[in-house]
Every structure is written in C-alpha cells, then in structure tokens.
Amino acid sequence: MDGTDGIVSNLRSLKDELGAGSIDGPRVSSLLSELASDTREVGAGNQGLTMLASALDAGASKLGGQ
C-alpha cells in the first residue's frame, strides 16, 4: 500500500519510545500526531481510518497539554 513507509517507521519509533524506561511525552505526542496525519493521507476518506486518525490526534493533544 502506497504511503505506509512513514506509518511503519513512526510505529517502530513509538514502540521504542513506549518501551523506554522514561517516556518522553512531547516525543510521543509528536509521533501520534505524525501517525494521525499519515493515516488520514493513506486512508483517503475511509471512515475507519479517519476515526483512527482522530483518536491518534486526541492522544497527541492530551500528551501535548492541549
């Protein structure tokens, strides 16, 4: 599927970050935001992927203090 390389890379980074001894909230927030953007782009209007992207954005906002 076109455009998934960025998602895979960010998921790997997110996994590493969440497995670290000390989680960097702003870094996780940034990764979630990037995943949301990439998911929307790849989803091209797919309702399920749009909902996933919204959930990722919500998590990013909470970690980012918004």
N, C-alpha and C positions, 0 to 999 in steps of 0.2 A: 504494500500500500504506500503510495507516494506521501512524503512528508512525515513519516513516522520515525525517522532517524533522530530528530530532535526530541521527540517524546521518549524514546528509549534511553537516550543519553541523560535526560533530566530525571527519569525514573531511577536510573542507576545512581545518579548523584543524590537523589532524595533518599534512597535506601541507605547509602553510605552515611549520609548526614544523620538519619534517624537511628542508625546503629552506633553512632559515636558516643563516647562517654558523656559529653556535654553537647547538647543540641543548640545550634545557632539559630534562634528564632527568625531573625531577619533573612538569613540564607534560605531557610525552609520556606518562608513566605515568598521569597523571590522565585524559588523553584516551582512552588504551587502556582504562582501567577503565570510563569512561562508555560507550565503544563496546560493551564486553562486556555491560554492563547493558542497554543499549538493544537489542542483538542478541538477548539472551535474551527480552526482553519481546516483540519483534516476532516472534521465531521460534516462540513458543507451542508448545514441545516438539519442534520439528523437529530431528532428530538432527544434521544437518549444521550448522545454525546454533548448536546447543548446543556442538558441537565447536569452532566458530569462536570463540564466546564464551569458552570455556575457554582457547584459545590466546591470545586477547587479554588475559585475566586473568593468564596466566602471564608474558606480556611486561610487563605493568604491574607485577607483583610483582618481577620481576628489575630493572627500572629503578628501582623504589621501594626496593630494597635488602632485600626480604623473602625 
